[in-house]
Amino acid sequence: MAPFTITVRPGQPVLVVQASGRAALADLCAYADFVAGLARGRRVRKAVMNLLAVQIGISFTDHITLGAHAARALRELEQAASAVDAKYRSGTREKAAQNSGLKLRTFTDLGEAIAWVS
């Protein structure tokens, strides 16, 4: 099992933070916190979370928890996008985050996610 890792992707028009490996709820919440802190430190208001290489191992209820956590962590952002493998694209996290006030959309294509926040 690959460890969960986070990498900041340079050379993009917006902040792009990619992750890879197997992720539990705690990993994904920490990832949202990391993205928020990095955006704050770099004074950017838009970010893309690239989760295409992540094996997400959380329950339906965890998706709701994660969406609410992401909304709190990323509340200072104008706009956020996530890119996930199509098999993890349920919309649950996205709806939970949006219901908590975060302008977030989830995509299955990184280019589309970057274009949406640019």
C-alpha positions as a Markdown table, in Angstrom:
| # | Residue | x | y | z |
|---|---|---|---|---|
| 1 | Met | 0.0 | 0.0 | 0.0 |
| 2 | Ala | 1.5 | 3.4 | -1.1 |
| 3 | Pro | 1.8 | 6.0 | 1.6 |
| 4 | Phe | -0.3 | 9.1 | 1.5 |
| 5 | Thr | 1.8 | 12.0 | 0.1 |
| 6 | Ile | 1.2 | 15.6 | -0.7 |
| 7 | Thr | 3.0 | 17.5 | -3.4 |
| 8 | Val | 2.7 | 21.1 | -4.5 |
| 9 | Arg | 2.6 | 21.3 | -8.3 |
| 10 | Pro | 4.6 | 24.3 | -9.5 |
| 11 | Gly | 4.1 | 26.3 | -12.7 |
| 12 | Gln | 0.3 | 26.4 | -12.7 |
| 13 | Pro | -1.9 | 29.5 | -13.0 |
| 14 | Val | -3.6 | 28.7 | -9.7 |
| 15 | Leu | -2.5 | 26.8 | -6.6 |
| 16 | Val | -2.5 | 23.0 | -7.4 |
| 17 | Val | -1.8 | 20.6 | -4.6 |
| 18 | Gln | -1.7 | 16.9 | -5.5 |
| 19 | Ala | -1.9 | 13.9 | -3.3 |
| 20 | Ser | -1.3 | 10.2 | -3.9 |
| 21 | Gly | -1.5 | 6.9 | -2.1 |
| 22 | Arg | -4.2 | 5.4 | 0.2 |
| 23 | Ala | -6.1 | 8.0 | 2.2 |
| 24 | Ala | -8.4 | 7.7 | 5.2 |
| 25 | Leu | -10.6 | 10.4 | 6.6 |
| 26 | Ala | -7.9 | 11.9 | 8.8 |
| 27 | Asp | -5.5 | 12.1 | 5.8 |
| 28 | Leu | -8.0 | 13.9 | 3.7 |
| 29 | Cys | -8.9 | 16.3 | 6.5 |
| 30 | Ala | -5.2 | 17.1 | 7.0 |
| 31 | Tyr | -4.9 | 17.6 | 3.3 |
| 32 | Ala | -7.6 | 20.2 | 3.3 |
| 33 | Asp | -5.9 | 21.9 | 6.2 |
| 34 | Phe | -2.6 | 21.9 | 4.3 |
| 35 | Val | -4.2 | 23.4 | 1.2 |
| 36 | Ala | -5.8 | 26.1 | 3.3 |
| 37 | Gly | -2.6 | 27.0 | 5.1 |
| 38 | Leu | -0.6 | 27.1 | 1.9 |
| 39 | Ala | -3.2 | 29.2 | 0.2 |
| 40 | Arg | -3.2 | 31.6 | 3.1 |
| 41 | Gly | 0.6 | 31.8 | 3.2 |
| 42 | Arg | 0.8 | 32.4 | -0.5 |
| 43 | Arg | -2.1 | 34.8 | -0.5 |
| 44 | Val | -4.1 | 33.0 | -3.1 |
| 45 | Arg | -7.8 | 32.8 | -3.2 |
| 46 | Lys | -8.3 | 29.8 | -5.6 |
| 47 | Ala | -7.0 | 26.3 | -5.3 |
| 48 | Val | -7.2 | 22.9 | -7.0 |
| 49 | Met | -6.9 | 19.7 | -5.0 |
| 50 | Asn | -5.6 | 16.9 | -7.3 |
| 51 | Leu | -6.8 | 13.6 | -5.8 |
| 52 | Leu | -6.6 | 11.6 | -9.0 |
| 53 | Ala | -3.8 | 9.3 | -7.7 |
| 54 | Val | -5.5 | 8.8 | -4.3 |
| 55 | Gln | -7.2 | 5.5 | -3.3 |
| 56 | Ile | -10.0 | 6.9 | -1.1 |
| 57 | Gly | -11.1 | 4.6 | 1.6 |
| 58 | Ile | -13.9 | 6.3 | 3.5 |
| 59 | Ser | -17.6 | 5.7 | 4.1 |
| 60 | Phe | -20.6 | 7.6 | 3.0 |
| 61 | Thr | -20.8 | 9.3 | 6.4 |
| 62 | Asp | -17.1 | 10.2 | 6.2 |
| 63 | His | -17.7 | 11.9 | 2.8 |
| 64 | Ile | -20.2 | 14.2 | 4.5 |
| 65 | Thr | -17.8 | 14.8 | 7.4 |
| 66 | Leu | -15.0 | 15.6 | 5.0 |
| 67 | Gly | -17.1 | 18.0 | 3.0 |
| 68 | Ala | -18.0 | 19.9 | 6.1 |
| 69 | His | -14.4 | 19.9 | 7.3 |
| 70 | Ala | -13.2 | 21.1 | 3.9 |
| 71 | Ala | -15.7 | 24.0 | 3.9 |
| 72 | Arg | -14.4 | 25.1 | 7.3 |
| 73 | Ala | -10.8 | 24.7 | 6.4 |
| 74 | Leu | -11.0 | 26.4 | 3.0 |
| 75 | Arg | -13.5 | 29.1 | 3.9 |
| 76 | Glu | -11.1 | 31.9 | 3.0 |
| 77 | Leu | -10.9 | 30.7 | -0.6 |
| 78 | Glu | -13.1 | 32.3 | -3.3 |
| 79 | Gln | -13.2 | 29.1 | -5.3 |
| 80 | Ala | -11.9 | 25.5 | -4.9 |
| 81 | Ala | -11.9 | 22.5 | -7.2 |
| 82 | Ser | -11.0 | 18.9 | -6.7 |
| 83 | Ala | -10.1 | 16.3 | -9.3 |
| 84 | Val | -10.9 | 12.7 | -8.4 |
| 85 | Asp | -10.9 | 9.4 | -10.2 |
| 86 | Ala | -14.4 | 8.8 | -11.7 |
| 87 | Lys | -15.0 | 5.8 | -9.4 |
| 88 | Tyr | -14.8 | 8.2 | -6.4 |
| 89 | Arg | -17.0 | 10.9 | -7.9 |
| 90 | Ser | -20.2 | 10.6 | -5.9 |
| 91 | Gly | -21.0 | 14.2 | -5.3 |
| 92 | Thr | -21.5 | 13.7 | -1.6 |
| 93 | Arg | -18.4 | 15.6 | -0.5 |
| 94 | Glu | -19.1 | 18.4 | -3.0 |
| 95 | Lys | -22.7 | 18.9 | -1.8 |
| 96 | Ala | -21.7 | 18.8 | 1.8 |
| 97 | Ala | -19.0 | 21.4 | 1.2 |
| 98 | Gln | -21.4 | 23.6 | -0.8 |
| 99 | Asn | -24.1 | 23.3 | 1.8 |
| 100 | Ser | -21.5 | 24.6 | 4.3 |
| 101 | Gly | -20.7 | 27.6 | 2.2 |
| 102 | Leu | -17.7 | 26.6 | 0.1 |
| 103 | Lys | -17.7 | 27.3 | -3.6 |
| 104 | Leu | -16.4 | 23.9 | -4.6 |
| 105 | Arg | -16.8 | 21.7 | -7.7 |
| 106 | Thr | -15.5 | 18.2 | -8.2 |
| 107 | Phe | -14.1 | 17.1 | -11.6 |
| 108 | Thr | -12.7 | 13.9 | -13.0 |
| 109 | Asp | -10.2 | 15.8 | -15.2 |
| 110 | Leu | -7.5 | 18.0 | -13.8 |
| 111 | Gly | -7.4 | 20.4 | -16.8 |
| 112 | Glu | -11.2 | 21.1 | -16.3 |
| 113 | Ala | -10.7 | 21.7 | -12.6 |
| 114 | Ile | -7.8 | 24.2 | -13.3 |
| 115 | Ala | -9.8 | 25.9 | -16.0 |
| 116 | Trp | -12.9 | 26.3 | -13.7 |
| 117 | Val | -10.9 | 28.1 | -11.0 |
| 118 | Ser | -8.8 | 30.2 | -13.3 |
